[in-house]
Every structure is written in structure tokens, then in C-alpha cells.
């Protein structure tokens, strides 16, 4: 009662007759409360000295250990139009199963017999290459024949030159003999003339000697003419050798030029055959790309391009697929201040969204519903959310993770650090200090070895 009225109620009503008034107005009621506060204080002090496991918590989600096991979208490397679907969302597909059929939208690929016709063009060009090869062989034989014929002609011309030189020698000898005969005839004529003047020879003898002298002079002139003719034949033989050499050089050069032209055409045709062969392979592979297949065993998540007849560009996502066999992991994010405390192989407790759990962050031994994990990768560069990404794999020494966990589910992680009293942890939290820095045994031993 507040007794703020001008008519006090306690003067008109006897409050001591009520049971509750007796308890309230009893002077010893506060002793029970004091006992409660004392017991609570003692228990609180005891709790402050209980051990507390420091930890680093973080939020993340379920993913896979390797990138090839993560959900992906299937793109088409060529632009096209959807013609037919062979699967539904949620269906299981094996590697190589056809998901959809697409058709070409570029006019240069409309021909349904494009591959066969390209093969025909390639085969025709290949036959042309064979023809050029035969032409090159024929020209090689022609060049060999010309070289052989040139050798024979040159041998013939050299023989004729040698004959001409020998004839020059023979005619020069005859010419010298004719000159000797002329000198003899001249001396005989002079001697006969002298004897006639002395009266020892008749006029007839002088005339006979004169006639003989004239005959020897005629023979001398004839032999000189033969000698000049022989020398001229030597010159002609030398000219014939030069002519044969030049003539066959021209013929051989022309044949070699034809050969090189044929080889050039052959190489150009071979390049065209190679190009057509490349086009044939490209067209054949492009035809195979008209059927979009599953890259591995998995489940169809979502059709990103629905319907039939819709067109799309190259590289555009068509359908999402999730691998059937995956090695699950958890990616979590930690604050930069806590990053130096994490190491590869660090033990971590994980709570998955949707799985009941009772978690005592400071007493992991009495937590229920958490699963063991270990650190397998720590990102070297900060993520867009201002934290560092850490990848966790299942701990083989702990309970297996639930089989029904799906990639993309949320997870709560706790990295277990040092054991400290609760009062120290409260003091650390109030001051905003990081957890106690410590090195795991493996890292400590490694540093000790390096120091030695």
C-alpha cells in the first residue's frame, strides 16, 4: 500500500490478519534472498575457472573438393536453334547421353550433305596431287634423257674436234713437205738454168724443170688451202661443242622449269587438300555438336533455355547439371584477424543447416549434432565479402557426414583452438583481443628442424 490518500487504508483495515502480509512484513525474509545470492556468486566464481575452448566461428556452405564436381551449366560452342529435348528437369543422365538436339542457323552450314561434298572435293584434289606427282616424275625422266643425250652429243663433238686437230697436224706436215718440194724444185730449176747458160743443158730440160716447179708451187698452195680448211674445221668443232652445250642447257632448264612449276602446283594442291581435310573434320565435328550431351553422370538441375525453336548464341548457357558422384566439402569464411591461427590439417566442427544440433562453442565435447572436418585449403587473397575463404574436407577419424547433404546447403563452422579459463575468455572478448596464437605440433616440429 502506498498510503498516498488522505484516508489511510491501514488505519481502517488490519493487514496483519492476512497471510501474505505476515510474510511481507516479516523482518527476516531477506535472509533467504541473501543465501540465494551467495550461492549464485560461489557457483559463478567456480564457473569462471572452468576450461573453455577458444574457437573461430564462421558461416559457409557445402561445396565439393574439386572444381569438376561442382554444378555447372552446359553451353553450346556453336549458335543454333533448339529442335528437341530428350530429358526433363531432375532426370539422371549418364556420360554421353543426349540432352537436346539443335540445328544450324548460319546459311553456310544449311546444306545437309556438306560433309560428303567436302569429302568429294578433298578426294578430287588428292587425285590432282597424284597427277602432279606423275608429271614431276615424267619431267625427271625427260631431264635425265636430255642430260644423257647432251653427254653423247658433246662426246661426238669432242671426237670431231680431235679429228679436226689431227687433220690439221697431218695437213701441216703435208704443207711443210710441199714447201720442201717447192724449194727442191726451185733449186733444180735454178741449177738447170745455169747449166743451160753454160751449154750443158738443153732448153727442154729447163722447161721441164720450170713445169715441175710450177707443179710443186701448185701443190704447196693446195696443201696450204687444206691446212686452212682443217683449222677451220677445228673452229667449227669448237663452235659445235658450244652450240650443243647451250642448246641442251636451254632444253634442260626448260624441263626443270616445268618440273618446278609442276611441283609448285603439287604443293599448292596439297595445301588445298589439307585445308579441305581440315574443313571436313570441322564440319564433321560441327555436325556432332548438334547433339548436346552430358559431360559426366549427373542430374539435370534446370533448363535455362526452354521450349523448342528458340535460338541462342555460341557460348550461351542452355541447361544446368549436377554431378552424381561428388566429394563434399565446406567452404567457410573467417575474419582476417583470425587467419594466422588457421593451418592445414586443423580440426574443425561443422553444423549443417537442417540437421538438429546442440552446440556449446566453448565445450565441444558436449556438443551434439556437429561433424568433424579438417582444413585442406586456405585462400591467399581476400574474398569480396572482406573475409578469407577456407575449404574443409571430412575428417576420416570422425563420424561420416550425412548422406543427404546437398551442395549449396548452409553450414556453421567452429575451428577449435587453445583451452583457457572462462574468466580469461570473458576478459579477451571484452577487450576485443584475438584468440591465443599457437602453432600445431606439425608446424612447431618443422620450425625446430629448420632452426637446427
C-alpha positions as CSV (number, residue, x, y, z in Angstrom):
1,X,0.0,0.0,0.0
2,X,1.4,3.4,-0.9
3,X,-0.8,5.3,1.6
4,X,-0.9,8.4,-0.6
5,X,-4.6,9.0,0.0
6,X,-6.0,11.3,2.7
7,X,-7.8,8.3,4.1
8,X,-5.1,5.8,5.1
9,X,-6.3,2.2,4.5
10,X,-4.0,0.7,7.0
11,X,-5.9,2.5,9.8
12,X,-9.2,1.1,8.8
13,X,-8.1,-2.5,7.7
14,X,-5.9,-4.8,9.8
15,X,-3.3,-6.1,7.4
16,X,-1.7,-8.4,9.9
17,X,-4.7,-10.8,9.6
18,X,-3.6,-11.7,6.0
19,X,-1.1,-14.5,5.3
20,X,0.7,-12.6,2.6
21,X,1.1,-9.5,4.8
22,X,2.6,-11.6,7.5
23,X,5.3,-12.9,5.1
24,X,6.0,-9.5,3.6
25,X,6.2,-7.5,6.8
26,X,8.3,-10.2,8.4
27,X,11.8,-8.7,9.1
28,X,13.8,-11.9,8.2
29,X,12.6,-12.6,4.7
30,X,15.7,-11.1,3.0
31,X,17.9,-13.8,4.6
32,X,16.7,-16.4,2.0
33,X,17.5,-14.0,-0.8
34,X,20.9,-13.3,0.6
35,X,21.6,-17.1,0.7
36,X,20.5,-17.4,-2.9
37,X,22.8,-14.6,-4.0
38,X,25.7,-16.1,-2.1
39,X,25.2,-19.5,-3.6
40,X,24.9,-17.9,-7.1
41,X,28.1,-15.9,-6.5
42,X,30.0,-19.0,-5.4
43,X,28.8,-21.0,-8.4
44,X,29.6,-18.1,-10.7
45,X,33.2,-17.9,-9.4
46,X,33.6,-21.7,-9.9
47,X,32.3,-21.4,-13.4
48,X,34.8,-18.7,-14.2
49,X,37.6,-21.2,-13.6
50,X,36.1,-23.9,-15.8
51,X,38.1,-24.7,-19.0
52,X,36.9,-23.0,-22.2
53,X,38.0,-24.0,-25.7
54,X,38.7,-20.9,-27.8
55,X,37.3,-21.2,-31.3
56,X,36.9,-19.3,-34.6
57,X,33.4,-19.4,-35.9
58,X,32.2,-18.8,-39.4
59,X,29.4,-19.2,-41.8
60,X,29.7,-21.1,-45.1
61,X,28.0,-23.5,-47.4
62,X,28.5,-27.1,-48.7
63,X,30.6,-27.4,-51.9
64,X,32.9,-30.0,-53.5
65,X,36.6,-30.6,-53.1
66,X,37.4,-30.4,-56.8
67,X,36.0,-27.9,-59.3
68,X,35.0,-30.6,-61.8
69,X,32.5,-31.9,-59.3
70,X,30.6,-28.7,-58.8
71,X,27.4,-27.7,-60.5
72,X,27.9,-26.3,-63.9
73,X,26.0,-25.2,-67.0
74,X,26.3,-26.7,-70.4
75,X,27.0,-24.3,-73.2
76,X,26.9,-24.8,-77.0
77,X,30.1,-23.9,-78.8
78,X,28.0,-23.0,-81.9
79,X,25.0,-20.8,-82.4
80,X,21.8,-22.7,-83.2
81,X,18.1,-23.3,-82.6
82,X,16.6,-25.9,-80.2
83,X,14.9,-28.6,-82.1
84,X,14.1,-31.3,-79.5
85,X,14.5,-32.0,-75.8
86,X,15.3,-35.6,-74.6
87,X,15.4,-35.0,-70.8
88,X,13.3,-33.4,-68.1
89,X,14.5,-31.4,-65.1
90,X,15.6,-33.7,-62.3
91,X,16.4,-36.6,-64.7
92,X,19.6,-38.7,-64.2
93,X,21.8,-38.7,-67.2
94,X,24.9,-40.9,-67.9
95,X,28.0,-39.5,-69.5
96,X,27.4,-39.1,-73.2
97,X,23.6,-39.2,-73.0
98,X,21.9,-36.8,-75.4
99,X,20.2,-33.9,-73.7
100,X,18.9,-31.9,-76.7
101,X,19.2,-31.6,-80.4
102,X,19.9,-28.3,-82.0
103,X,20.1,-27.1,-85.7
104,X,22.2,-24.6,-87.6
105,X,21.1,-21.0,-88.1
106,X,24.0,-20.0,-90.3
107,X,23.4,-20.2,-94.0
108,X,26.8,-21.6,-94.9
109,X,26.0,-24.7,-92.9
110,X,22.5,-25.3,-94.2
111,X,23.5,-28.0,-96.7
112,X,22.7,-31.4,-95.2
113,X,25.3,-33.1,-97.4
114,X,28.0,-30.5,-96.6
115,X,30.4,-33.1,-95.1
116,X,30.0,-35.6,-98.0
117,X,30.6,-32.9,-100.6
118,X,33.6,-31.6,-98.8
119,X,35.0,-35.1,-98.8
120,X,34.4,-35.3,-102.6
121,X,36.3,-32.1,-103.1
122,X,39.1,-33.3,-100.9
123,X,39.4,-36.6,-102.8
124,X,39.4,-34.8,-106.2
125,X,42.2,-32.5,-105.1
126,X,44.1,-35.5,-103.8
127,X,43.8,-37.1,-107.2
128,X,45.1,-33.9,-108.7
129,X,48.1,-34.2,-106.4
130,X,48.8,-37.6,-107.8
131,X,48.7,-36.2,-111.3
132,X,51.2,-33.6,-110.5
133,X,53.4,-36.2,-108.9
134,X,53.3,-38.2,-112.2
135,X,54.1,-35.1,-114.2
136,X,57.1,-34.4,-111.9
137,X,58.4,-38.0,-112.4
138,X,57.9,-37.6,-116.2
139,X,59.9,-34.4,-116.2
140,X,62.6,-36.0,-114.1
141,X,62.9,-38.8,-116.8
142,X,62.9,-36.1,-119.6
143,X,65.7,-34.2,-117.8
144,X,67.7,-37.4,-117.3
145,X,67.3,-38.2,-121.0
146,X,68.4,-34.7,-122.1
147,X,71.4,-34.9,-119.8
148,X,72.3,-38.3,-121.3
149,X,71.8,-37.0,-124.9
150,X,73.8,-33.9,-124.1
151,X,76.7,-36.1,-122.9
152,X,76.6,-38.2,-126.1
153,X,76.4,-35.1,-128.4
154,X,79.3,-33.5,-126.5
155,X,81.3,-36.6,-126.8
156,X,80.6,-36.7,-130.5
157,X,81.6,-33.1,-130.9
158,X,84.8,-33.6,-128.9
159,X,85.7,-36.5,-131.1
160,X,85.1,-34.4,-134.2
161,X,87.3,-31.7,-132.7
162,X,90.0,-34.2,-132.0
163,X,89.8,-35.5,-135.6
164,X,90.0,-31.9,-136.9
165,X,93.0,-31.2,-134.8
166,X,94.7,-34.4,-136.0
167,X,93.9,-33.4,-139.6
168,X,95.4,-30.0,-139.0
169,X,98.6,-31.7,-137.9
170,X,98.5,-34.0,-140.9
171,X,97.9,-31.1,-143.3
172,X,100.5,-29.0,-141.6
173,X,103.0,-31.9,-142.2
174,X,101.9,-32.1,-145.9
175,X,102.2,-28.4,-146.2
176,X,105.8,-28.5,-144.8
177,X,106.6,-31.3,-147.3
178,X,105.1,-29.2,-150.1
179,X,107.3,-26.3,-149.1
180,X,110.3,-28.6,-149.1
181,X,109.4,-29.9,-152.5
182,X,109.0,-26.4,-153.9
183,X,112.4,-25.4,-152.5
184,X,113.9,-28.5,-154.1
185,X,112.2,-27.8,-157.4
186,X,113.3,-24.2,-157.2
187,X,117.0,-25.2,-156.7
188,X,116.7,-27.8,-159.5
189,X,115.3,-25.2,-161.9
190,X,118.0,-22.6,-161.0
191,X,120.7,-25.2,-161.5
192,X,119.3,-26.3,-164.8
193,X,119.1,-22.6,-166.0
194,X,122.7,-22.2,-165.0
195,X,123.8,-25.3,-166.8
196,X,121.9,-24.2,-169.9
197,X,123.6,-20.9,-169.9
198,X,127.0,-22.8,-169.8
199,X,125.8,-25.1,-172.5
200,X,125.5,-28.2,-170.6
201,X,121.6,-28.5,-170.6
202,X,119.1,-28.1,-173.4
203,X,116.2,-25.7,-173.4
204,X,113.9,-28.7,-173.0
205,X,115.4,-29.6,-169.7
206,X,114.9,-26.0,-168.5
207,X,111.2,-26.2,-169.5
208,X,110.7,-29.5,-167.7
209,X,112.2,-28.1,-164.5
210,X,110.1,-25.0,-164.8
211,X,107.0,-27.2,-165.3
212,X,107.9,-29.2,-162.3
213,X,108.5,-26.0,-160.2
214,X,105.1,-24.8,-161.1
215,X,103.5,-28.1,-160.1
216,X,105.2,-28.0,-156.7
217,X,104.1,-24.5,-156.2
218,X,100.5,-25.5,-157.1
219,X,100.8,-28.4,-154.6
220,X,102.1,-26.0,-152.0
221,X,99.1,-23.8,-152.5
222,X,96.7,-26.7,-152.4
223,X,98.3,-28.0,-149.1
224,X,98.1,-24.6,-147.6
225,X,94.4,-24.5,-148.5
226,X,93.9,-27.9,-147.0
227,X,95.6,-26.7,-143.8
228,X,93.5,-23.7,-143.5
229,X,90.4,-25.8,-144.2
230,X,91.4,-28.2,-141.3
231,X,92.0,-25.3,-139.0
232,X,88.5,-24.0,-139.9
233,X,87.1,-27.5,-139.1
234,X,88.7,-27.3,-135.7
235,X,87.0,-23.9,-135.1
236,X,83.7,-25.4,-136.3
237,X,84.1,-28.3,-133.9
238,X,84.6,-26.0,-131.0
239,X,81.6,-23.9,-132.1
240,X,79.6,-27.2,-132.3
241,X,80.5,-28.1,-128.7
242,X,79.4,-24.6,-127.5
243,X,76.2,-24.9,-129.5
244,X,75.4,-28.4,-128.1
245,X,76.1,-27.2,-124.6
246,X,74.0,-24.1,-124.9
247,X,71.1,-25.9,-126.7
248,X,70.9,-28.7,-124.2
249,X,71.3,-26.3,-121.3
250,X,68.2,-24.4,-122.6
251,X,66.3,-27.7,-123.0
252,X,67.2,-29.0,-119.6
253,X,66.4,-25.6,-118.0
254,X,63.0,-25.5,-119.7
255,X,62.3,-29.1,-118.4
256,X,63.5,-28.2,-114.9
257,X,61.3,-25.0,-115.0
258,X,58.3,-27.2,-116.0
259,X,59.2,-29.6,-113.2
260,X,59.4,-26.8,-110.6
261,X,56.0,-25.4,-111.9
262,X,54.5,-28.9,-111.5
263,X,56.0,-29.2,-108.0
264,X,54.6,-25.8,-107.1
265,X,51.2,-26.7,-108.3
266,X,51.5,-30.0,-106.4
267,X,52.4,-28.3,-103.2
268,X,49.6,-25.8,-103.6
269,X,47.2,-28.6,-104.3
270,X,48.4,-30.5,-101.2
271,X,47.8,-27.3,-99.2
272,X,44.3,-27.2,-100.6
273,X,43.8,-30.9,-99.8
274,X,45.0,-30.2,-96.2
275,X,42.6,-27.3,-95.9
276,X,39.7,-29.3,-97.3
277,X,40.6,-32.1,-94.9
278,X,40.6,-29.6,-92.0
279,X,37.2,-28.3,-93.2
280,X,35.9,-31.8,-93.5
281,X,37.0,-32.6,-89.9
282,X,35.5,-29.3,-88.7
283,X,32.2,-29.9,-90.5
284,X,32.1,-33.4,-89.1
285,X,32.7,-32.3,-85.6
286,X,30.2,-29.4,-86.0
287,X,27.5,-31.9,-87.1
288,X,28.3,-33.9,-83.9
289,X,27.8,-30.7,-81.9
290,X,24.2,-30.6,-83.0
291,X,23.5,-33.1,-80.2
292,X,24.2,-31.6,-76.7
293,X,25.4,-34.5,-74.5
294,X,26.1,-34.9,-70.8
295,X,29.8,-34.4,-69.9
296,X,29.5,-36.8,-66.9
297,X,27.0,-38.8,-64.8
298,X,24.7,-36.3,-63.1
299,X,21.3,-34.8,-62.6
300,X,19.6,-32.2,-64.8
301,X,19.1,-29.2,-62.5
302,X,17.3,-26.6,-64.6
303,X,16.7,-25.9,-68.3
304,X,18.0,-22.3,-68.8
305,X,16.6,-22.2,-72.4
306,X,13.2,-23.7,-72.6
307,X,10.9,-24.5,-75.4
308,X,11.5,-25.6,-79.0
309,X,12.6,-23.2,-81.8
310,X,14.4,-20.8,-79.6
311,X,17.7,-19.5,-81.0
312,X,20.8,-18.9,-78.9
313,X,24.3,-17.6,-79.4
314,X,27.5,-19.6,-79.1
315,X,28.7,-20.0,-75.5
316,X,25.2,-19.3,-74.1
317,X,24.2,-21.5,-71.2
318,X,21.5,-24.0,-72.1
319,X,21.0,-26.3,-69.1
320,X,22.4,-26.8,-65.6
321,X,23.8,-30.2,-64.5
322,X,25.0,-31.5,-61.1
323,X,27.5,-34.4,-60.9
324,X,26.1,-37.6,-59.4
325,X,29.3,-38.6,-57.6
326,X,30.9,-35.8,-55.6
327,X,33.3,-35.5,-52.7
328,X,31.6,-33.0,-50.4
329,X,33.4,-30.2,-48.6
330,X,32.5,-27.0,-46.8
331,X,33.7,-23.6,-47.7
332,X,33.7,-21.1,-44.8
333,X,34.9,-17.6,-44.3
334,X,37.0,-16.2,-41.4
335,X,38.0,-12.8,-40.4
336,X,41.4,-11.5,-41.4
337,X,42.5,-11.2,-37.7
338,X,41.8,-15.0,-37.2
339,X,43.6,-16.1,-40.4
340,X,47.1,-16.6,-38.8
341,X,45.5,-19.1,-36.4
342,X,44.4,-21.5,-39.1
343,X,46.7,-24.1,-40.6
344,X,46.3,-27.0,-43.0
345,X,45.1,-30.1,-41.2
346,X,43.3,-28.0,-38.5
347,X,40.4,-29.8,-36.8
348,X,37.0,-28.0,-37.3
349,X,33.5,-28.8,-36.1
350,X,30.7,-28.3,-38.7
351,X,26.9,-27.9,-38.1
352,X,24.8,-28.3,-41.3
353,X,21.6,-26.4,-41.8
354,X,18.6,-28.6,-41.5
355,X,20.3,-31.1,-39.1
356,X,19.4,-30.7,-35.4
357,X,22.3,-29.8,-33.2
358,X,23.0,-28.6,-29.7
359,X,26.2,-26.6,-29.8
360,X,28.3,-25.3,-26.9
361,X,31.1,-23.4,-28.6
362,X,33.3,-23.5,-25.6
363,X,32.6,-27.1,-24.7
364,X,32.8,-29.1,-28.0
365,X,32.9,-32.4,-26.1
366,X,29.3,-32.0,-25.0
367,X,28.1,-30.6,-28.3
368,X,25.6,-32.8,-30.2
369,X,24.9,-32.9,-34.0
370,X,28.2,-31.5,-35.2
371,X,30.6,-33.3,-37.5
372,X,34.3,-33.4,-37.8
373,X,36.3,-31.7,-40.6
374,X,39.8,-30.6,-41.3
375,X,41.3,-27.6,-43.2
376,X,42.6,-28.6,-46.7
377,X,43.0,-25.2,-48.4
378,X,43.3,-21.6,-47.3
379,X,42.7,-18.8,-49.8
380,X,45.7,-16.5,-50.3
381,X,43.6,-13.5,-51.3
382,X,40.7,-11.9,-49.5
383,X,37.2,-12.5,-50.9
384,X,34.7,-9.9,-51.9
385,X,32.9,-10.2,-48.5
386,X,36.1,-9.0,-46.7
387,X,37.0,-12.4,-45.3
388,X,39.3,-15.2,-46.3
389,X,37.9,-18.4,-47.8
390,X,38.8,-21.7,-46.1
391,X,38.0,-25.2,-47.6
392,X,37.1,-28.0,-45.2
393,X,37.1,-31.7,-46.0
394,X,35.5,-34.5,-43.9
395,X,37.6,-35.8,-41.1
396,X,38.3,-39.6,-41.7
397,X,38.7,-40.1,-37.9
398,X,35.3,-38.7,-37.1
399,X,31.7,-39.6,-37.9
400,X,30.8,-39.6,-41.6
401,X,28.8,-36.7,-42.8
402,X,25.1,-37.2,-43.6
403,X,24.5,-38.8,-47.0
404,X,21.5,-36.5,-47.7
405,X,23.6,-33.3,-47.6
406,X,23.4,-31.4,-50.9
407,X,25.9,-28.9,-52.4
408,X,24.8,-25.4,-51.6
409,X,23.4,-26.1,-48.1
410,X,24.5,-23.7,-45.4
411,X,26.9,-24.6,-42.6
412,X,28.2,-23.2,-39.4
413,X,31.8,-24.0,-38.6
414,X,34.0,-23.8,-35.4
415,X,37.8,-24.1,-35.6
416,X,38.9,-25.4,-32.1
417,X,42.0,-23.6,-30.7
418,X,43.5,-23.4,-27.2
419,X,41.9,-24.3,-23.8
420,X,41.7,-21.3,-21.4
421,X,39.6,-20.5,-18.3
422,X,36.3,-18.9,-18.8
423,X,37.4,-15.7,-17.0
424,X,40.2,-15.3,-19.5
425,X,37.9,-15.8,-22.4
426,X,35.4,-13.1,-21.0
427,X,38.3,-10.8,-20.5
428,X,39.5,-11.4,-24.1
429,X,36.1,-10.8,-25.5
430,X,35.6,-7.6,-23.5
431,X,38.9,-6.2,-24.8
432,X,38.4,-7.4,-28.3
433,X,41.7,-9.4,-28.3
434,X,42.2,-12.3,-30.8
435,X,42.3,-15.9,-29.5
436,X,45.6,-17.2,-28.2
437,X,48.1,-17.7,-31.0
438,X,49.5,-21.1,-31.2
439,X,51.2,-23.4,-33.7
440,X,50.1,-27.0,-34.2
441,X,52.7,-29.7,-33.4
442,X,53.5,-30.4,-37.0
443,X,54.3,-26.7,-37.7
444,X,56.3,-26.5,-34.5
445,X,58.4,-29.5,-35.3
446,X,59.0,-28.2,-38.9
447,X,60.2,-24.8,-37.5
448,X,62.5,-26.6,-35.0
449,X,64.1,-28.7,-37.8
450,X,64.7,-25.5,-39.9
451,X,66.3,-23.8,-36.9
452,X,68.8,-26.8,-36.4
